Amino acid sequence: MFKYSADKAKLFDVFKSVAASMFGVQSAKNRERDFQQSSIVPYIVVGVIFVLLLIIGLVAVVSIIV
């Protein structure tokens, strides 16, 4: 079904993929490229960083408003 690629995604590609998937606009071509990677760890790490930044940003906005 999916074959693993020897090419590793560059860090910028991982950031773009995680950001696009968080907003729900990931293209099918990029999603297939992501699933062909041999390791999911970079995507998980970048995803956790994005979520933490989102939470910190929301807390900062709420603390400024209130």
N, C-alpha and C positions, 0 to 999 in steps of 0.2 A: 504494500500500500504506500507507505512513505519510506523512501530510502534516505539513509543518513548521508549527509554531505560532509566531505572532508574540509570544506571551506567553513571557517568560523565567521560568524557575524561580527562586524566591527562594533565597537562600543557605541558609536553614534547611531548605527542601525538598530541596536537594542533599545536605545533611548527613544528613537522614532517609533519603533514598533509598540513599545509599552505605552507611550503617550497616545498614539493613534487608537490602540485598543481600549484605553481608559475612556476615550471620548466616543468610542463605538464607530470609528471611521476607518478601521483597518481594511486594506484592500485584500482581495483573495490571493493575489500574487505574493504579497508580503507575508501573509499568514502562512501560506505554503512554504515559503522560504524559512520562516521561523520554525515550523514543525520539522524541517529537515535538519535542523541543528542537532548535534549530538548531546548537548548539555542544556538543561533548562535553568541551571543555577544563575547565569547572568540576568535572565528575564525576571526571576524571582527577586533577586537583590535589587534590581532597578525598580521593580514594582513596589517593593516595600519602601524604598527611598521616596518614590513619588507619593505614596499614601501618607507617609510621615510628614512630608512637606505640605501636603494638602491639609492635614490636621493642624499643623503649626500655623499655617496661613489662616485657617478658619478661626482658631483660638485668638490670633492676633487681631483679626478684624472685629470679632465679637468684643474683645477687651477694649478696643478703641471706641466702639459704639456705645457700650454700656458704661 
